[in-house]
Amino acid sequence: MARKLMSLLLIAITTLFAAQSVACSCVGRPGTIAEEYQLSDKVFLGTVQSVGFTANGYQRLAVIQVEQSWKGYPGALVLVVTEVNSAACGVEFLPGQSWVVFGTDTMYDGGEAVYTHICTLAVQEEYAGAIMAELQVIPVQQSAWGRLKASYR
């Protein structure tokens, strides 16, 4: 009896203090290229210059040099924020890689940034031929970021 009680107590303590583990799920995403384009504030092709992590280690930060923009005019260099790894839906950017990034406007450390994840169409350039071909026929759009910022002033 004492052994069963001890086993139940051990299971209860283990369950209580176990870290919650949640894997990435992209149910319903990504949509079509046109749908993801409409949902995104920024769509661009660029090369990863550097990669770092937030102080708490939960997010990856990539500085990307923009080579071509289809939506939102992110500037020559853009800070892209994503989750720390693919298990958390993050894009595992590495320096030197070229990516087509579909992202939404966000803020990081007081500055403008772009947030993306693997459930959007963030794709390495070498695999993005069909995406880039379709983007060539979509009219370039500017994001609403400036209008959004103006509404909060």
Rosetta constraint file for C-alpha pairs under 8 A:
AtomPair CA 1 CA 5 HARMONIC 6.25 0.50
AtomPair CA 2 CA 6 HARMONIC 6.03 0.50
AtomPair CA 3 CA 7 HARMONIC 6.14 0.50
AtomPair CA 4 CA 8 HARMONIC 6.17 0.50
AtomPair CA 5 CA 9 HARMONIC 6.12 0.50
AtomPair CA 6 CA 10 HARMONIC 6.10 0.50
AtomPair CA 7 CA 11 HARMONIC 6.21 0.50
AtomPair CA 8 CA 12 HARMONIC 6.11 0.50
AtomPair CA 9 CA 13 HARMONIC 6.16 0.50
AtomPair CA 10 CA 14 HARMONIC 6.06 0.50
AtomPair CA 11 CA 15 HARMONIC 6.04 0.50
AtomPair CA 12 CA 16 HARMONIC 6.04 0.50
AtomPair CA 13 CA 17 HARMONIC 6.24 0.50
AtomPair CA 14 CA 18 HARMONIC 5.79 0.50
AtomPair CA 22 CA 88 HARMONIC 7.61 0.50
AtomPair CA 23 CA 87 HARMONIC 5.40 0.50
AtomPair CA 23 CA 88 HARMONIC 6.12 0.50
AtomPair CA 23 CA 89 HARMONIC 7.97 0.50
AtomPair CA 24 CA 86 HARMONIC 7.26 0.50
AtomPair CA 24 CA 87 HARMONIC 5.31 0.50
AtomPair CA 24 CA 88 HARMONIC 5.10 0.50
AtomPair CA 24 CA 89 HARMONIC 5.04 0.50
AtomPair CA 25 CA 89 HARMONIC 7.51 0.50
AtomPair CA 25 CA 119 HARMONIC 7.96 0.50
AtomPair CA 26 CA 30 HARMONIC 7.15 0.50
AtomPair CA 26 CA 118 HARMONIC 7.94 0.50
AtomPair CA 26 CA 119 HARMONIC 5.23 0.50
AtomPair CA 29 CA 119 HARMONIC 5.45 0.50
AtomPair CA 29 CA 120 HARMONIC 6.58 0.50
AtomPair CA 30 CA 36 HARMONIC 6.86 0.50
AtomPair CA 30 CA 119 HARMONIC 5.36 0.50
AtomPair CA 30 CA 120 HARMONIC 5.10 0.50
AtomPair CA 30 CA 121 HARMONIC 6.36 0.50
AtomPair CA 31 CA 35 HARMONIC 5.67 0.50
AtomPair CA 31 CA 36 HARMONIC 5.85 0.50
AtomPair CA 31 CA 120 HARMONIC 7.88 0.50
AtomPair CA 32 CA 36 HARMONIC 6.18 0.50
AtomPair CA 33 CA 37 HARMONIC 5.99 0.50
AtomPair CA 33 CA 121 HARMONIC 7.60 0.50
AtomPair CA 33 CA 131 HARMONIC 6.70 0.50
AtomPair CA 33 CA 134 HARMONIC 7.48 0.50
AtomPair CA 33 CA 135 HARMONIC 7.94 0.50
AtomPair CA 34 CA 38 HARMONIC 6.28 0.50
AtomPair CA 35 CA 39 HARMONIC 6.34 0.50
AtomPair CA 36 CA 40 HARMONIC 6.11 0.50
AtomPair CA 36 CA 102 HARMONIC 7.24 0.50
AtomPair CA 36 CA 120 HARMONIC 6.70 0.50
AtomPair CA 36 CA 121 HARMONIC 6.98 0.50
AtomPair CA 37 CA 41 HARMONIC 7.99 0.50
AtomPair CA 37 CA 43 HARMONIC 7.09 0.50
AtomPair CA 37 CA 102 HARMONIC 7.03 0.50
AtomPair CA 39 CA 104 HARMONIC 7.94 0.50
AtomPair CA 40 CA 102 HARMONIC 5.79 0.50
AtomPair CA 40 CA 103 HARMONIC 5.20 0.50
AtomPair CA 40 CA 104 HARMONIC 5.26 0.50
AtomPair CA 41 CA 71 HARMONIC 6.81 0.50
AtomPair CA 41 CA 72 HARMONIC 5.82 0.50
AtomPair CA 41 CA 102 HARMONIC 7.66 0.50
AtomPair CA 41 CA 103 HARMONIC 6.02 0.50
AtomPair CA 41 CA 104 HARMONIC 4.75 0.50
AtomPair CA 41 CA 105 HARMONIC 5.99 0.50
AtomPair CA 41 CA 142 HARMONIC 7.91 0.50
AtomPair CA 41 CA 143 HARMONIC 5.00 0.50
AtomPair CA 41 CA 144 HARMONIC 7.18 0.50
AtomPair CA 41 CA 145 HARMONIC 7.56 0.50
AtomPair CA 42 CA 69 HARMONIC 7.87 0.50
AtomPair CA 42 CA 70 HARMONIC 7.59 0.50
AtomPair CA 42 CA 71 HARMONIC 5.05 0.50
AtomPair CA 42 CA 72 HARMONIC 4.55 0.50
AtomPair CA 42 CA 73 HARMONIC 7.01 0.50
AtomPair CA 42 CA 74 HARMONIC 6.70 0.50
AtomPair CA 42 CA 101 HARMONIC 7.66 0.50
AtomPair CA 42 CA 102 HARMONIC 5.89 0.50
AtomPair CA 42 CA 103 HARMONIC 5.27 0.50
AtomPair CA 42 CA 104 HARMONIC 6.14 0.50
AtomPair CA 42 CA 105 HARMONIC 7.27 0.50
AtomPair CA 42 CA 114 HARMONIC 7.40 0.50
AtomPair CA 42 CA 143 HARMONIC 6.66 0.50
AtomPair CA 43 CA 69 HARMONIC 6.04 0.50
AtomPair CA 43 CA 70 HARMONIC 5.37 0.50
AtomPair CA 43 CA 71 HARMONIC 4.90 0.50
AtomPair CA 43 CA 72 HARMONIC 6.72 0.50
AtomPair CA 43 CA 100 HARMONIC 7.24 0.50
AtomPair CA 43 CA 101 HARMONIC 5.57 0.50
AtomPair CA 43 CA 102 HARMONIC 4.54 0.50
AtomPair CA 43 CA 103 HARMONIC 6.45 0.50
AtomPair CA 44 CA 66 HARMONIC 6.71 0.50
AtomPair CA 44 CA 67 HARMONIC 7.50 0.50
AtomPair CA 44 CA 68 HARMONIC 5.59 0.50
AtomPair CA 44 CA 69 HARMONIC 4.18 0.50
AtomPair CA 44 CA 70 HARMONIC 5.71 0.50
AtomPair CA 44 CA 71 HARMONIC 6.93 0.50
AtomPair CA 44 CA 74 HARMONIC 7.90 0.50
AtomPair CA 44 CA 100 HARMONIC 5.63 0.50
AtomPair CA 44 CA 101 HARMONIC 5.43 0.50
AtomPair CA 44 CA 102 HARMONIC 6.85 0.50
AtomPair CA 45 CA 66 HARMONIC 5.91 0.50
AtomPair CA 45 CA 67 HARMONIC 5.61 0.50
AtomPair CA 45 CA 68 HARMONIC 5.11 0.50
AtomPair CA 45 CA 69 HARMONIC 6.34 0.50
AtomPair CA 45 CA 98 HARMONIC 7.01 0.50
AtomPair CA 45 CA 99 HARMONIC 5.60 0.50
AtomPair CA 45 CA 100 HARMONIC 4.35 0.50
AtomPair CA 45 CA 101 HARMONIC 6.26 0.50
AtomPair CA 45 CA 125 HARMONIC 7.61 0.50
AtomPair CA 46 CA 64 HARMONIC 5.73 0.50
AtomPair CA 46 CA 65 HARMONIC 5.18 0.50
AtomPair CA 46 CA 66 HARMONIC 4.18 0.50
AtomPair CA 46 CA 67 HARMONIC 5.02 0.50
AtomPair CA 46 CA 68 HARMONIC 6.89 0.50
AtomPair CA 46 CA 98 HARMONIC 5.41 0.50
AtomPair CA 46 CA 99 HARMONIC 5.58 0.50
AtomPair CA 46 CA 100 HARMONIC 6.65 0.50
AtomPair CA 46 CA 101 HARMONIC 7.85 0.50
AtomPair CA 47 CA 64 HARMONIC 5.35 0.50
AtomPair CA 47 CA 65 HARMONIC 5.27 0.50
AtomPair CA 47 CA 66 HARMONIC 6.70 0.50
AtomPair CA 47 CA 67 HARMONIC 7.46 0.50
AtomPair CA 47 CA 95 HARMONIC 7.60 0.50
AtomPair CA 47 CA 96 HARMONIC 6.01 0.50
AtomPair CA 47 CA 97 HARMONIC 5.58 0.50
AtomPair CA 47 CA 98 HARMONIC 4.17 0.50
AtomPair CA 47 CA 99 HARMONIC 6.35 0.50
AtomPair CA 48 CA 62 HARMONIC 6.49 0.50
AtomPair CA 48 CA 63 HARMONIC 5.93 0.50
AtomPair CA 48 CA 64 HARMONIC 4.36 0.50
AtomPair CA 48 CA 65 HARMONIC 6.40 0.50
AtomPair CA 48 CA 93 HARMONIC 6.98 0.50
AtomPair CA 48 CA 94 HARMONIC 6.48 0.50
AtomPair CA 48 CA 95 HARMONIC 4.80 0.50
AtomPair CA 48 CA 96 HARMONIC 5.34 0.50
AtomPair CA 48 CA 97 HARMONIC 5.57 0.50
AtomPair CA 48 CA 98 HARMONIC 6.27 0.50
AtomPair CA 48 CA 99 HARMONIC 7.69 0.50
AtomPair CA 49 CA 62 HARMONIC 7.30 0.50
AtomPair CA 49 CA 63 HARMONIC 5.48 0.50
AtomPair CA 49 CA 64 HARMONIC 5.47 0.50
AtomPair CA 49 CA 65 HARMONIC 6.56 0.50
AtomPair CA 49 CA 95 HARMONIC 5.24 0.50
AtomPair CA 49 CA 96 HARMONIC 6.30 0.50
AtomPair CA 50 CA 62 HARMONIC 5.70 0.50
AtomPair CA 50 CA 63 HARMONIC 5.32 0.50
AtomPair CA 50 CA 64 HARMONIC 7.37 0.50
AtomPair CA 50 CA 94 HARMONIC 7.39 0.50
AtomPair CA 50 CA 95 HARMONIC 5.29 0.50
AtomPair CA 51 CA 60 HARMONIC 7.03 0.50
AtomPair CA 51 CA 61 HARMONIC 5.57 0.50
AtomPair CA 51 CA 62 HARMONIC 4.43 0.50
AtomPair CA 51 CA 63 HARMONIC 6.48 0.50
AtomPair CA 51 CA 93 HARMONIC 7.06 0.50
AtomPair CA 51 CA 94 HARMONIC 6.55 0.50
AtomPair CA 51 CA 95 HARMONIC 6.56 0.50
AtomPair CA 52 CA 60 HARMONIC 5.87 0.50
AtomPair CA 52 CA 61 HARMONIC 5.01 0.50
AtomPair CA 52 CA 62 HARMONIC 6.43 0.50
AtomPair CA 53 CA 57 HARMONIC 5.58 0.50
AtomPair CA 53 CA 58 HARMONIC 7.36 0.50
AtomPair CA 53 CA 59 HARMONIC 5.70 0.50
AtomPair CA 53 CA 60 HARMONIC 4.47 0.50
AtomPair CA 53 CA 61 HARMONIC 5.37 0.50
AtomPair CA 53 CA 84 HARMONIC 7.52 0.50
AtomPair CA 54 CA 58 HARMONIC 6.46 0.50
AtomPair CA 54 CA 59 HARMONIC 5.51 0.50
AtomPair CA 54 CA 60 HARMONIC 6.44 0.50
AtomPair CA 54 CA 61 HARMONIC 6.93 0.50
AtomPair CA 57 CA 84 HARMONIC 7.06 0.50
AtomPair CA 58 CA 83 HARMONIC 6.31 0.50
AtomPair CA 58 CA 84 HARMONIC 5.29 0.50
AtomPair CA 59 CA 81 HARMONIC 6.72 0.50
AtomPair CA 59 CA 82 HARMONIC 5.62 0.50
AtomPair CA 59 CA 83 HARMONIC 4.31 0.50
AtomPair CA 59 CA 84 HARMONIC 4.33 0.50
AtomPair CA 59 CA 90 HARMONIC 7.85 0.50
AtomPair CA 60 CA 81 HARMONIC 5.93 0.50
AtomPair CA 60 CA 82 HARMONIC 5.32 0.50
AtomPair CA 60 CA 83 HARMONIC 5.65 0.50
AtomPair CA 60 CA 84 HARMONIC 4.82 0.50
AtomPair CA 60 CA 85 HARMONIC 7.69 0.50
AtomPair CA 60 CA 90 HARMONIC 7.61 0.50
AtomPair CA 60 CA 92 HARMONIC 7.93 0.50
AtomPair CA 61 CA 79 HARMONIC 6.73 0.50
AtomPair CA 61 CA 80 HARMONIC 5.74 0.50
AtomPair CA 61 CA 81 HARMONIC 4.84 0.50
AtomPair CA 61 CA 82 HARMONIC 6.61 0.50
AtomPair CA 62 CA 79 HARMONIC 5.75 0.50
AtomPair CA 62 CA 80 HARMONIC 5.08 0.50
AtomPair CA 62 CA 81 HARMONIC 6.58 0.50
AtomPair CA 62 CA 93 HARMONIC 6.78 0.50
AtomPair CA 63 CA 77 HARMONIC 6.62 0.50
AtomPair CA 63 CA 78 HARMONIC 5.72 0.50
AtomPair CA 63 CA 79 HARMONIC 4.66 0.50
AtomPair CA 63 CA 80 HARMONIC 6.24 0.50
AtomPair CA 64 CA 77 HARMONIC 5.55 0.50
AtomPair CA 64 CA 78 HARMONIC 5.35 0.50
AtomPair CA 64 CA 79 HARMONIC 6.42 0.50
AtomPair CA 64 CA 80 HARMONIC 7.13 0.50
AtomPair CA 65 CA 76 HARMONIC 5.72 0.50
AtomPair CA 65 CA 77 HARMONIC 4.52 0.50
AtomPair CA 65 CA 78 HARMONIC 6.57 0.50
AtomPair CA 66 CA 74 HARMONIC 7.58 0.50
AtomPair CA 66 CA 75 HARMONIC 6.93 0.50
AtomPair CA 66 CA 76 HARMONIC 5.20 0.50
AtomPair CA 66 CA 77 HARMONIC 5.87 0.50
AtomPair CA 66 CA 78 HARMONIC 7.16 0.50
AtomPair CA 67 CA 76 HARMONIC 7.64 0.50
AtomPair CA 69 CA 73 HARMONIC 6.04 0.50
AtomPair CA 69 CA 74 HARMONIC 7.49 0.50
AtomPair CA 69 CA 140 HARMONIC 7.97 0.50
AtomPair CA 70 CA 135 HARMONIC 6.91 0.50
AtomPair CA 70 CA 136 HARMONIC 8.00 0.50
AtomPair CA 70 CA 138 HARMONIC 7.93 0.50
AtomPair CA 70 CA 139 HARMONIC 7.72 0.50
AtomPair CA 70 CA 140 HARMONIC 5.02 0.50
AtomPair CA 70 CA 141 HARMONIC 6.88 0.50
AtomPair CA 71 CA 140 HARMONIC 5.37 0.50
AtomPair CA 71 CA 141 HARMONIC 4.71 0.50
AtomPair CA 71 CA 142 HARMONIC 5.44 0.50
AtomPair CA 71 CA 143 HARMONIC 6.53 0.50
AtomPair CA 72 CA 141 HARMONIC 6.18 0.50
AtomPair CA 72 CA 142 HARMONIC 4.18 0.50
AtomPair CA 72 CA 143 HARMONIC 4.29 0.50
AtomPair CA 72 CA 144 HARMONIC 7.91 0.50
AtomPair CA 73 CA 142 HARMONIC 6.44 0.50
AtomPair CA 73 CA 143 HARMONIC 7.64 0.50
AtomPair CA 74 CA 78 HARMONIC 6.19 0.50
AtomPair CA 78 CA 113 HARMONIC 6.51 0.50
AtomPair CA 78 CA 114 HARMONIC 7.28 0.50
AtomPair CA 79 CA 112 HARMONIC 7.65 0.50
AtomPair CA 79 CA 113 HARMONIC 4.98 0.50
AtomPair CA 79 CA 114 HARMONIC 6.29 0.50
AtomPair CA 80 CA 113 HARMONIC 5.76 0.50
AtomPair CA 80 CA 114 HARMONIC 4.76 0.50
AtomPair CA 80 CA 115 HARMONIC 5.70 0.50
AtomPair CA 80 CA 116 HARMONIC 7.08 0.50
AtomPair CA 81 CA 108 HARMONIC 7.95 0.50
AtomPair CA 81 CA 113 HARMONIC 6.88 0.50
AtomPair CA 81 CA 114 HARMONIC 6.04 0.50
AtomPair CA 81 CA 115 HARMONIC 4.74 0.50
AtomPair CA 81 CA 116 HARMONIC 6.47 0.50
AtomPair CA 82 CA 89 HARMONIC 7.93 0.50
AtomPair CA 82 CA 90 HARMONIC 5.04 0.50
AtomPair CA 82 CA 91 HARMONIC 6.16 0.50
AtomPair CA 82 CA 115 HARMONIC 5.79 0.50
AtomPair CA 82 CA 116 HARMONIC 5.42 0.50
AtomPair CA 82 CA 117 HARMONIC 5.69 0.50
AtomPair CA 83 CA 88 HARMONIC 5.95 0.50
AtomPair CA 83 CA 89 HARMONIC 6.16 0.50
AtomPair CA 83 CA 90 HARMONIC 3.94 0.50
AtomPair CA 83 CA 91 HARMONIC 6.94 0.50
AtomPair CA 83 CA 117 HARMONIC 6.96 0.50
AtomPair CA 84 CA 88 HARMONIC 6.70 0.50
AtomPair CA 84 CA 90 HARMONIC 5.55 0.50
AtomPair CA 84 CA 91 HARMONIC 7.75 0.50
AtomPair CA 84 CA 92 HARMONIC 7.63 0.50
AtomPair CA 85 CA 89 HARMONIC 6.48 0.50
AtomPair CA 85 CA 90 HARMONIC 4.60 0.50
AtomPair CA 85 CA 91 HARMONIC 6.39 0.50
AtomPair CA 85 CA 92 HARMONIC 5.93 0.50
AtomPair CA 86 CA 90 HARMONIC 4.54 0.50
AtomPair CA 86 CA 91 HARMONIC 5.95 0.50
AtomPair CA 86 CA 92 HARMONIC 6.59 0.50
AtomPair CA 86 CA 118 HARMONIC 7.11 0.50
AtomPair CA 89 CA 117 HARMONIC 5.49 0.50
AtomPair CA 89 CA 118 HARMONIC 5.29 0.50
AtomPair CA 89 CA 119 HARMONIC 6.86 0.50
AtomPair CA 90 CA 116 HARMONIC 7.60 0.50
AtomPair CA 90 CA 117 HARMONIC 4.90 0.50
AtomPair CA 90 CA 118 HARMONIC 5.86 0.50
AtomPair CA 91 CA 116 HARMONIC 7.44 0.50
AtomPair CA 91 CA 117 HARMONIC 5.53 0.50
AtomPair CA 91 CA 118 HARMONIC 5.60 0.50
AtomPair CA 91 CA 122 HARMONIC 7.38 0.50
AtomPair CA 93 CA 97 HARMONIC 7.16 0.50
AtomPair CA 97 CA 124 HARMONIC 7.18 0.50
AtomPair CA 98 CA 124 HARMONIC 5.84 0.50
AtomPair CA 98 CA 125 HARMONIC 5.41 0.50
AtomPair CA 98 CA 126 HARMONIC 7.93 0.50
AtomPair CA 99 CA 122 HARMONIC 6.77 0.50
AtomPair CA 99 CA 123 HARMONIC 5.57 0.50
AtomPair CA 99 CA 124 HARMONIC 4.23 0.50
AtomPair CA 99 CA 125 HARMONIC 4.89 0.50
AtomPair CA 100 CA 121 HARMONIC 7.50 0.50
AtomPair CA 100 CA 122 HARMONIC 5.63 0.50
AtomPair CA 100 CA 123 HARMONIC 5.32 0.50
AtomPair CA 100 CA 124 HARMONIC 6.13 0.50
AtomPair CA 100 CA 125 HARMONIC 5.86 0.50
AtomPair CA 100 CA 128 HARMONIC 6.99 0.50
AtomPair CA 100 CA 132 HARMONIC 7.95 0.50
AtomPair CA 101 CA 116 HARMONIC 7.27 0.50
AtomPair CA 101 CA 121 HARMONIC 6.53 0.50
AtomPair CA 101 CA 122 HARMONIC 4.43 0.50
AtomPair CA 101 CA 123 HARMONIC 6.63 0.50
AtomPair CA 102 CA 116 HARMONIC 6.59 0.50
AtomPair CA 102 CA 120 HARMONIC 6.33 0.50
AtomPair CA 102 CA 121 HARMONIC 5.63 0.50
AtomPair CA 102 CA 122 HARMONIC 5.66 0.50
AtomPair CA 103 CA 114 HARMONIC 5.66 0.50
AtomPair CA 103 CA 115 HARMONIC 5.26 0.50
AtomPair CA 103 CA 116 HARMONIC 4.65 0.50
AtomPair CA 103 CA 117 HARMONIC 7.91 0.50
AtomPair CA 103 CA 120 HARMONIC 7.55 0.50
AtomPair CA 103 CA 122 HARMONIC 7.97 0.50
AtomPair CA 104 CA 114 HARMONIC 5.43 0.50
AtomPair CA 104 CA 115 HARMONIC 5.23 0.50
AtomPair CA 104 CA 116 HARMONIC 6.66 0.50
AtomPair CA 105 CA 112 HARMONIC 7.24 0.50
AtomPair CA 105 CA 113 HARMONIC 6.09 0.50
AtomPair CA 105 CA 114 HARMONIC 4.76 0.50
AtomPair CA 105 CA 115 HARMONIC 6.28 0.50
AtomPair CA 105 CA 145 HARMONIC 6.88 0.50
AtomPair CA 106 CA 112 HARMONIC 6.12 0.50
AtomPair CA 106 CA 113 HARMONIC 5.20 0.50
AtomPair CA 106 CA 114 HARMONIC 5.47 0.50
AtomPair CA 106 CA 115 HARMONIC 6.10 0.50
AtomPair CA 107 CA 111 HARMONIC 5.45 0.50
AtomPair CA 107 CA 112 HARMONIC 4.68 0.50
AtomPair CA 107 CA 113 HARMONIC 5.25 0.50
AtomPair CA 107 CA 114 HARMONIC 7.62 0.50
AtomPair CA 108 CA 112 HARMONIC 6.31 0.50
AtomPair CA 108 CA 113 HARMONIC 6.07 0.50
AtomPair CA 116 CA 120 HARMONIC 6.86 0.50
AtomPair CA 116 CA 122 HARMONIC 7.05 0.50
AtomPair CA 117 CA 122 HARMONIC 6.84 0.50
AtomPair CA 118 CA 122 HARMONIC 6.09 0.50
AtomPair CA 123 CA 127 HARMONIC 6.60 0.50
AtomPair CA 123 CA 128 HARMONIC 6.02 0.50
AtomPair CA 124 CA 128 HARMONIC 6.29 0.50
AtomPair CA 125 CA 129 HARMONIC 7.10 0.50
AtomPair CA 128 CA 132 HARMONIC 6.03 0.50
AtomPair CA 129 CA 133 HARMONIC 6.14 0.50
AtomPair CA 130 CA 134 HARMONIC 6.30 0.50
AtomPair CA 131 CA 135 HARMONIC 6.18 0.50
AtomPair CA 132 CA 136 HARMONIC 6.30 0.50
AtomPair CA 133 CA 137 HARMONIC 7.38 0.50
AtomPair CA 134 CA 138 HARMONIC 6.87 0.50
AtomPair CA 144 CA 148 HARMONIC 6.08 0.50
AtomPair CA 145 CA 149 HARMONIC 6.12 0.50
AtomPair CA 146 CA 150 HARMONIC 6.11 0.50
AtomPair CA 147 CA 151 HARMONIC 6.28 0.50
AtomPair CA 148 CA 152 HARMONIC 6.84 0.50
AtomPair CA 149 CA 153 HARMONIC 6.73 0.50
